[in-house]
Amino acid sequence: MTTATDRFARIAQRFRAGEDAGICSVCSAHPVVIEATLRHGLRRGTDVLIEATCNQVNQDGGYTGMTPADFRRFVERIAAKVGFPLDRLVLGGDHLGPNPWKALEPEEAMGRAEVMIAAFAEAGFTKLHLDTSMGCAGEPAALADEVVAERAARLASRAERAVDGRGGSRPVYVVGTEVPVPGGAFEALDHLAVTTPDAARRTIEVHREAFARAGLSSAFGRAVAAVVQPGVEFGNSEVVVFEPEQAEALSAVLGDLPGFVFEAHSTDYQPVEALAALVRDGFVILKVGPWLTFALREALYGLAAVAEILAPEPGAETLPETMERVMLASPDNWRKYYPGSQAEQRIQRHYSFSDRIRYYWPEPDAQAAVDRLMARLGDAEIPRPLVSQHLGQLYAMVERGAAEPRAHALLLASVERVLDIYADAIAAARRP
């Protein structure tokens, strides 16, 4: 039986054959986002690719508190709830390398990265992005290509041994790391540089050579993509939209790399035409994360406003007020990313495209506030005028019957609306 992993492993061949090759890679650990993603895959009849980053999920629990095995069980429980078939699901590990431990000496950091990638492989994650580009204690911030590739091969070797021990599908690899910090750029977006053709070609070749020296040529035969910068990015209030002509030379490099496509990170907030152009030009794997939780936050705040009308609680703390209190109490996840005055920072805490509020939804007070909100609204139908006023981006979906005007359904619809943009772009890219 052909599985989603089998189809993903052939993504470069499918792209060159003009087949349906584009795929949206969902990078989130929020249960509503995962549920919406799987429901969307059912509705659109597509494979689903869900990824966890090394900071979200690792052997120490990451910031979600989940190991790779925990994350797999978490996703599979939601898949069972919505009836999504597991043979259409690909789980990926993103930026797998020493990043969570880069303050340690290189050998210790790499040792922990090896334990992490083994845990991902043993848990059945079949898309592994190898990212060893960051310097550790005593090293420069950016390492030489040869060092990066050698460390990536070391991690791949550990992943291969882990699969030997458990059996199952062999992992598919992605190399390269032309991306900023997770969550988008926080510096000015006036110097964004598209990856040069030579840099893309060299990334793949130095990894090929490092894998060969490590006796892993067969594993590198399962490397299908390189992460590059095609000229897309977002910051707190800016979005750099893809301009195909700026990446024309980079896209042409794929003609010399028949086994590869490109993976584009930070594609959040791109218009459908830009996403379609990315897929047509070989940037076939489209990573999205903050846009999905941004859409979730939009819906939650809209529902909070609706609740003040339908089920008022005079004097009670509102959801935005709770989130402000929670974020101010633990500022490490936003402070260095949100410059400006106190008033400007307050706006960014809640409304920034970088959406660093997403780190706070798992906090107990935040979870309790969301639970209270959903309990206040229950399963009652929300009047359409209030949907129009406070959840206007979803009104058209409600009117055409694509979303029920009920609280939980509207949360899912807000996320699915973004996923529809990706699905529509991928469909448009297929047209002659």
DOKEVEX-581396 format. One line per field, with one value per residue (C-alpha): residue in three letters; x, z, y. Coordinates in nm, 4 decimals, decimal comma. Each point is the difference from the previous one (the first is absolute). Example, Ala and Ser with C-alpha at 12.3 -4.5 7.8 and 13.67 -1.06 7.14 Angstrom:
# residues 2
r <- [ALA/SER]
X <- [1,2300/0,1370]
Z <- [0,7800/-0,0660]
Y <- [-0,4500/0,3440]
This chain:
# residues 432
r <- [MET/THR/THR/ALA/THR/ASP/ARG/PHE/ALA/ARG/ILE/ALA/GLN/ARG/PHE/ARG/ALA/GLY/GLU/ASP/ALA/GLY/ILE/CYS/SER/VAL/CYS/SER/ALA/HIS/PRO/VAL/VAL/ILE/GLU/ALA/THR/LEU/ARG/HIS/GLY/LEU/ARG/ARG/GLY/THR/ASP/VAL/LEU/ILE/GLU/ALA/THR/CYS/ASN/GLN/VAL/ASN/GLN/ASP/GLY/GLY/TYR/THR/GLY/MET/THR/PRO/ALA/ASP/PHE/ARG/ARG/PHE/VAL/GLU/ARG/ILE/ALA/ALA/LYS/VAL/GLY/PHE/PRO/LEU/ASP/ARG/LEU/VAL/LEU/GLY/GLY/ASP/HIS/LEU/GLY/PRO/ASN/PRO/TRP/LYS/ALA/LEU/GLU/PRO/GLU/GLU/ALA/MET/GLY/ARG/ALA/GLU/VAL/MET/ILE/ALA/ALA/PHE/ALA/GLU/ALA/GLY/PHE/THR/LYS/LEU/HIS/LEU/ASP/THR/SER/MET/GLY/CYS/ALA/GLY/GLU/PRO/ALA/ALA/LEU/ALA/ASP/GLU/VAL/VAL/ALA/GLU/ARG/ALA/ALA/ARG/LEU/ALA/SER/ARG/ALA/GLU/ARG/ALA/VAL/ASP/GLY/ARG/GLY/GLY/SER/ARG/PRO/VAL/TYR/VAL/VAL/GLY/THR/GLU/VAL/PRO/VAL/PRO/GLY/GLY/ALA/PHE/GLU/ALA/LEU/ASP/HIS/LEU/ALA/VAL/THR/THR/PRO/ASP/ALA/ALA/ARG/ARG/THR/ILE/GLU/VAL/HIS/ARG/GLU/ALA/PHE/ALA/ARG/ALA/GLY/LEU/SER/SER/ALA/PHE/GLY/ARG/ALA/VAL/ALA/ALA/VAL/VAL/GLN/PRO/GLY/VAL/GLU/PHE/GLY/ASN/SER/GLU/VAL/VAL/VAL/PHE/GLU/PRO/GLU/GLN/ALA/GLU/ALA/LEU/SER/ALA/VAL/LEU/GLY/ASP/LEU/PRO/GLY/PHE/VAL/PHE/GLU/ALA/HIS/SER/THR/ASP/TYR/GLN/PRO/VAL/GLU/ALA/LEU/ALA/ALA/LEU/VAL/ARG/ASP/GLY/PHE/VAL/ILE/LEU/LYS/VAL/GLY/PRO/TRP/LEU/THR/PHE/ALA/LEU/ARG/GLU/ALA/LEU/TYR/GLY/LEU/ALA/ALA/VAL/ALA/GLU/ILE/LEU/ALA/PRO/GLU/PRO/GLY/ALA/GLU/THR/LEU/PRO/GLU/THR/MET/GLU/ARG/VAL/MET/LEU/ALA/SER/PRO/ASP/ASN/TRP/ARG/LYS/TYR/TYR/PRO/GLY/SER/GLN/ALA/GLU/GLN/ARG/ILE/GLN/ARG/HIS/TYR/SER/PHE/SER/ASP/ARG/ILE/ARG/TYR/TYR/TRP/PRO/GLU/PRO/ASP/ALA/GLN/ALA/ALA/VAL/ASP/ARG/LEU/MET/ALA/ARG/LEU/GLY/ASP/ALA/GLU/ILE/PRO/ARG/PRO/LEU/VAL/SER/GLN/HIS/LEU/GLY/GLN/LEU/TYR/ALA/MET/VAL/GLU/ARG/GLY/ALA/ALA/GLU/PRO/ARG/ALA/HIS/ALA/LEU/LEU/LEU/ALA/SER/VAL/GLU/ARG/VAL/LEU/ASP/ILE/TYR/ALA/ASP/ALA/ILE/ALA/ALA/ALA/ARG/ARG/PRO]
X <- [0,0000/0,1328/0,0154/0,0386/0,3676/0,0476/-0,1586/0,2094/0,3189/-0,0805/-0,0725/0,2826/-0,0950/-0,3655/0,0833/0,1969/-0,2748/-0,2513/-0,1916/-0,1621/0,3194/-0,0524/-0,0609/-0,0675/0,2133/-0,1834/0,2356/-0,2117/-0,0739/-0,3289/-0,2804/-0,2529/0,2469/0,0717/-0,3725/-0,0712/0,2903/-0,1219/-0,3607/0,1222/0,1953/-0,3148/-0,2082/0,2531/0,1064/0,3701/0,2953/0,0859/0,3520/0,0357/0,3378/0,1419/0,3093/0,2937/-0,1059/-0,3648/0,0633/0,3120/0,1189/-0,0188/-0,3560/0,0718/-0,2279/-0,3080/0,1056/-0,0197/0,2573/-0,0218/-0,1930/-0,2381/-0,0531/-0,0771/-0,2587/-0,1439/-0,0480/-0,1297/-0,2623/-0,1330/0,0139/-0,2115/-0,2472/-0,0548/0,0370/0,3153/0,1819/0,3557/0,1303/-0,0607/0,2012/0,3692/0,1655/0,3132/0,2719/0,1129/0,3426/0,1272/0,3439/0,1744/-0,2006/-0,1723/0,3416/0,2218/0,1207/0,1850/0,3332/-0,0351/0,0472/-0,2526/-0,2518/0,0403/-0,0309/-0,3363/-0,1018/0,0789/-0,2249/-0,2732/0,0102/0,0030/-0,3157/-0,1662/0,0984/-0,1056/-0,3380/-0,0592/0,0599/0,0876/0,0930/0,3143/0,1449/0,3672/0,1148/0,3454/0,0829/0,0211/0,3194/0,0201/0,2043/0,3334/-0,0947/-0,1001/-0,3754/0,0120/0,2109/0,1862/-0,2039/0,2225/-0,0472/-0,3766/-0,0158/0,2222/-0,2207/-0,3139/0,1375/0,0765/-0,3642/-0,1247/0,2154/-0,1644/-0,3466/0,0769/0,1145/-0,3182/-0,2115/0,2075/-0,1088/-0,3727/-0,0668/-0,2516/0,0412/0,3433/0,0135/0,0037/0,2519/-0,0001/0,3240/0,0886/-0,1133/-0,0429/-0,2500/-0,0169/-0,0931/-0,3243/-0,3036/0,1227/0,2568/0,0208/0,2433/-0,0864/-0,0935/0,1895/0,2943/-0,1625/0,2306/-0,1121/0,2228/0,2519/0,0005/0,3584/-0,0896/-0,2946/0,2088/0,2850/-0,2301/-0,1166/0,3428/0,1836/-0,2714/0,0208/0,3761/-0,0284/-0,2606/0,2205/0,3012/-0,2199/-0,1152/-0,3498/-0,0393/-0,3183/-0,1429/0,0873/-0,1894/-0,3062/0,0843/-0,2690/0,0219/0,2212/-0,1207/0,0706/-0,1082/-0,2083/-0,0733/-0,2927/-0,0123/-0,2169/0,0675/-0,2159/-0,1998/0,1633/-0,0272/0,2521/-0,1987/0,1630/0,1173/0,0705/0,2464/0,2216/0,0339/0,0141/0,3674/-0,0445/-0,2954/0,1996/0,2592/-0,2504/0,0658/0,3436/-0,1363/-0,2502/-0,0600/-0,0818/-0,2625/0,0198/-0,1647/-0,1101/-0,0357/-0,1852/-0,2621/-0,2595/-0,2250/0,0922/-0,2883/-0,1314/0,1630/0,3421/-0,0378/-0,1048/0,3026/0,2278/-0,1276/0,0227/0,3618/0,1052/-0,0461/-0,2344/-0,0018/-0,1670/0,0558/-0,2686/-0,0420/-0,0576/-0,2711/-0,2067/0,0244/-0,0491/-0,3287/-0,0889/0,0700/-0,2145/-0,2910/0,0515/0,0067/-0,3061/-0,1840/0,1054/-0,1696/-0,3100/-0,0126/-0,0063/-0,3275/-0,1654/0,1234/0,1413/0,1906/0,0306/0,3351/0,1507/0,3385/-0,0347/0,2094/0,2199/0,0513/0,1033/0,2455/0,1495/0,0513/0,1529/0,2378/0,1140/0,0708/0,2289/0,1466/0,2876/-0,1944/-0,0821/0,2181/0,3015/-0,2224/-0,2313/0,1806/-0,1496/-0,1885/-0,2146/-0,3098/0,1584/0,1098/-0,3501/-0,1424/0,2680/-0,0551/-0,3552/-0,0039/0,3481/0,0317/0,2843/-0,2728/0,2216/-0,3157/-0,0193/0,2594/-0,2426/-0,3157/0,1231/0,0401/-0,2523/-0,1605/-0,0309/-0,1507/-0,2446/-0,1025/-0,0628/-0,1973/-0,2174/-0,0608/-0,1040/-0,2242/-0,1723/-0,0815/-0,0592/-0,1495/-0,2520/-0,0358/0,1617/-0,2195/0,1324/0,0179/0,2424/0,2050/0,0140/0,0971/0,2610/0,1059/-0,0406/0,2664/-0,2228/-0,3355/0,0132/0,0781/-0,3007/-0,2283/0,0881/-0,0279/0,3728/0,0083/-0,2590/-0,0468/0,0980/0,3051/0,2171/-0,0991/0,1044/0,3425/0,0531/-0,1314/0,2421/0,2964/-0,1482/-0,0500/0,3788/0,0563/-0,2444/0,2272/0,2863/-0,2166/-0,1363/0,3530/0,1266/-0,2986/0,0622/0,3660/-0,1063/-0,1940/0,1714]
Z <- [0,0000/-0,0929/0,3013/0,0402/0,0859/-0,3248/-0,1947/0,1834/-0,0741/-0,3723/0,0231/-0,2336/-0,2665/0,0298/-0,0378/-0,3177/-0,1401/0,0487/0,2629/0,3148/0,2019/0,2115/0,3700/0,2949/0,3026/0,3215/0,2836/0,3133/0,3187/0,0841/0,0234/-0,1823/-0,2840/-0,0233/-0,0001/-0,2652/-0,2125/0,0069/-0,0669/-0,2894/-0,1414/0,0153/-0,1696/-0,2770/-0,0417/0,0466/0,1887/0,3175/0,1102/0,3622/0,1428/0,3453/0,0517/0,2195/0,2498/0,0113/0,0400/0,1069/0,2445/0,2819/-0,0912/-0,1751/0,0731/-0,0619/0,2612/-0,2653/-0,1194/-0,3643/0,1083/0,2013/-0,2980/-0,2278/0,2470/0,0363/-0,3773/-0,0435/0,2730/-0,1861/-0,3296/0,1580/0,1285/-0,3451/-0,1987/-0,1886/-0,1430/0,1285/-0,3367/-0,1279/0,2817/-0,0042/0,3224/-0,0258/0,2278/-0,0828/0,0645/0,1611/0,1346/0,3003/0,0101/0,3376/0,1562/-0,1984/0,3229/0,0769/-0,1367/-0,3549/0,0903/0,2817/-0,2114/-0,2904/0,2363/0,1144/-0,3594/-0,0826/0,2834/-0,1298/-0,3619/0,1108/0,2013/-0,3063/-0,2209/0,2572/0,0324/-0,3738/-0,1210/-0,3671/-0,1119/0,1755/-0,0588/0,0967/0,1260/0,1581/-0,1256/0,3343/0,1963/0,3525/0,2962/-0,1171/-0,3693/-0,2453/-0,0429/-0,3552/-0,0793/-0,3144/-0,2480/0,0449/0,3778/-0,0371/-0,2464/0,2091/0,3049/-0,2067/-0,1213/0,3597/0,0936/-0,3032/0,1005/0,3412/-0,1560/-0,2329/0,2911/0,1887/-0,2940/-0,0236/0,3560/-0,0446/-0,3658/-0,2091/-0,2674/-0,0518/0,0622/-0,2757/0,0561/-0,0560/0,0272/0,0139/0,2210/-0,1799/0,2592/0,2945/0,3588/0,0349/-0,0213/-0,2632/-0,0121/0,2734/-0,1702/-0,2778/-0,3228/-0,2282/-0,0824/-0,0794/-0,2282/-0,2243/0,0216/-0,2834/-0,2484/0,0967/0,3706/-0,0624/-0,2192/0,2509/0,2936/-0,1737/-0,1258/0,3313/0,1700/-0,2712/0,0527/0,3812/-0,0147/-0,2394/0,2331/0,2817/-0,2073/-0,0308/-0,3753/0,0034/0,2716/-0,2022/-0,2860/0,2145/0,0311/-0,2011/0,0778/0,1050/0,2076/-0,1815/0,0212/-0,3107/0,1204/0,2402/0,3587/0,2603/0,3069/0,2641/-0,2440/-0,3382/-0,2635/-0,2834/-0,2862/-0,2413/-0,3296/-0,2467/-0,2055/0,3069/0,0419/-0,3683/0,0076/0,3240/-0,1402/-0,3137/0,2135/0,0461/-0,3618/0,1146/0,3107/-0,1276/0,3380/0,1816/0,0512/0,2302/0,3377/0,0819/0,3618/0,1302/-0,2775/0,2480/-0,1185/-0,3672/-0,2448/-0,1929/-0,3255/0,1646/0,1531/-0,3364/-0,1652/0,2665/-0,0723/-0,3777/0,0381/0,2025/0,3559/0,0467/0,3797/0,1591/0,3743/0,2008/0,3735/0,1546/-0,2562/0,1309/0,3658/-0,1014/-0,1605/0,3129/0,2194/-0,2305/0,0503/0,3754/0,0438/-0,2250/0,2101/0,3157/-0,1347/-0,0910/0,3509/0,1528/-0,1898/0,0261/0,3422/0,1848/0,3247/0,1434/0,1716/-0,1172/-0,1719/-0,3784/-0,2093/-0,1407/0,3537/0,1169/-0,2857/0,0741/0,3628/-0,0912/-0,2561/0,2322/0,2740/-0,2306/-0,2623/-0,1307/-0,3023/-0,1306/0,1554/-0,2336/-0,3082/0,0571/-0,0021/0,0544/0,2695/0,2625/-0,2063/-0,3145/0,1852/0,1333/-0,3524/-0,1175/0,2913/-0,1195/-0,3708/-0,1474/-0,3118/0,1844/0,2387/0,2950/0,2090/-0,1242/0,2586/0,2772/-0,0905/0,1905/0,3221/0,2650/0,0383/-0,3772/-0,0387/0,2815/-0,1608/-0,3368/0,1706/0,1813/-0,3251/-0,1831/0,2906/-0,0048/-0,3677/0,0104/-0,3162/-0,0510/-0,3452/-0,0203/-0,1811/-0,3454/0,0631/0,2855/-0,2233/-0,2535/0,2635/0,1980/-0,2263/-0,3342/-0,1716/0,0570/-0,0958/-0,3618/0,1133/0,2330/-0,2690/-0,2532/0,2573/0,0191/0,3733/0,2737/0,2058/0,3241/0,2118/-0,0564/-0,3652/-0,0561/0,1562/-0,2414/-0,2929/0,0699/-0,0307/-0,2969/-0,1834/-0,0035/-0,1035/-0,2868/-0,1312/-0,0168/-0,1551/-0,2595/-0,0825/-0,0434/-0,2233/-0,2056/-0,0442/-0,1721/-0,2745/-0,3399]
Y <- [0,0000/0,3443/0,2294/0,3722/-0,0546/-0,1948/0,2825/0,2578/-0,1950/0,0392/0,3719/0,1056/-0,2539/0,0947/0,3686/-0,0621/-0,2192/0,2796/-0,1933/0,1331/0,0566/0,3110/-0,0525/0,2270/-0,0839/0,0893/0,0856/0,0276/-0,1888/0,1699/-0,2581/0,2191/0,0594/-0,3731/-0,0834/0,2613/-0,1257/-0,3584/0,1005/0,2129/-0,2949/-0,2123/0,2671/0,0664/-0,3644/0,0781/-0,1407/0,1903/0,0920/0,1115/0,0951/0,0648/0,2135/-0,0955/0,2671/-0,1080/-0,3724/-0,1882/-0,2665/0,2576/0,0980/0,3308/0,2924/-0,2169/-0,2561/-0,2729/-0,2517/-0,1147/-0,3106/0,2206/0,2292/-0,2939/-0,1332/0,3514/0,0360/-0,3551/0,0490/0,3030/-0,1933/-0,2756/0,2603/0,1516/-0,3240/0,0955/-0,3061/-0,0333/-0,1208/0,3540/0,1606/0,0930/0,1116/0,2107/0,1314/0,3535/0,1584/-0,3185/0,0779/0,1536/0,3246/-0,0675/-0,0637/0,2397/0,1649/-0,3260/-0,1199/-0,1399/-0,3675/0,0104/0,1929/-0,2419/-0,2964/0,1303/0,0672/-0,3632/-0,1180/0,2302/-0,1133/-0,3631/0,0719/0,1548/-0,2941/-0,2588/0,1718/-0,0393/0,3550/-0,0471/0,3547/0,1163/0,3470/-0,0064/0,3402/0,0149/0,3477/0,1762/0,0401/-0,1367/0,1288/0,1401/-0,0156/0,2735/0,0528/-0,1381/-0,3052/-0,0995/-0,2035/-0,3044/-0,0020/0,0390/-0,2889/-0,2255/0,0538/-0,0548/-0,3333/-0,0937/0,0601/-0,1905/-0,2948/-0,0021/0,0202/-0,2894/-0,2164/0,0841/-0,1147/-0,3183/-0,0695/0,0595/-0,0787/0,1927/0,2638/0,1512/0,3748/0,2590/0,2797/0,3753/0,1982/0,3689/0,2846/0,3319/0,1200/0,2427/-0,0797/-0,1994/0,2235/0,2440/0,2760/0,2590/0,2341/0,2442/-0,1743/0,2339/-0,2283/-0,3353/-0,1960/-0,2836/-0,3081/0,0035/-0,2873/-0,0884/-0,0125/-0,2331/-0,2269/-0,0042/-0,0810/-0,3149/-0,1049/0,0385/-0,2034/-0,2645/-0,0258/-0,0088/-0,2763/-0,1973/0,0275/-0,1290/-0,2991/0,1487/0,0397/-0,2061/0,2261/0,3095/-0,1600/0,0720/0,3717/0,1763/0,3710/0,2869/0,2935/0,3263/0,3631/0,0820/0,3534/-0,0489/0,1158/0,1636/0,2077/0,1596/0,2113/-0,0625/-0,2710/-0,0346/-0,1488/-0,2436/0,1532/-0,2832/0,2019/0,0471/-0,3775/-0,0963/-0,0994/-0,1929/-0,1919/-0,0859/-0,1840/-0,2817/-0,0923/-0,1203/-0,1751/-0,2575/-0,1631/0,3233/0,2653/0,2990/0,0524/0,3554/0,1068/0,3065/-0,0114/0,1278/0,2860/-0,0393/0,0593/-0,2985/0,1174/0,0156/-0,3461/-0,1435/0,1605/-0,1493/-0,3505/0,0475/0,1138/-0,3034/0,1273/-0,2899/-0,0426/0,3030/0,0376/0,1815/0,0429/0,3445/0,0854/-0,2913/0,0992/0,3650/-0,1054/-0,1971/0,3052/0,2167/-0,2375/-0,0299/0,3771/0,0327/-0,2578/0,1836/0,3127/-0,2024/-0,1494/0,3485/0,0537/-0,3419/-0,1117/0,3018/-0,0455/0,3514/0,0562/-0,3306/-0,0005/-0,0300/-0,2375/0,2815/0,1294/-0,3465/-0,0358/0,3416/-0,0983/-0,3364/0,1512/0,2775/-0,2535/-0,2041/0,2348/-0,2142/-0,1265/0,3480/0,2707/-0,0117/-0,0394/0,2960/0,3368/0,3425/0,1844/-0,1708/0,0785/-0,1437/-0,3120/-0,0521/0,0013/-0,2411/-0,2381/-0,0599/0,0747/-0,0486/-0,2150/-0,1743/-0,1189/-0,0687/-0,0143/-0,3600/-0,1005/0,0962/-0,1935/-0,3110/0,2023/-0,1138/0,3447/0,0366/-0,3472/0,0697/0,3315/-0,1683/-0,2774/0,2576/0,1840/-0,3147/-0,1016/0,3403/-0,0351/-0,3759/-0,1492/0,2775/0,1503/0,3417/0,2556/0,0794/0,3762/-0,0696/-0,2291/0,2817/0,2572/-0,1932/-0,2897/0,1691/-0,2091/-0,3060/0,1510/-0,1170/-0,3556/0,0052/0,1404/-0,2683/-0,2772/-0,0763/0,0767/-0,0217/0,3170/-0,1752/0,0716/-0,3091/-0,0277/0,3615/-0,0642/-0,2877/0,2034/0,2836/-0,2370/-0,1863/0,3300/0,0425/-0,3613/0,0528/0,2768/-0,2521/-0,2700/0,2422/0,1176/-0,3557/-0,0810/0,3142/-0,0936/-0,3243/0,1742/0,0301]
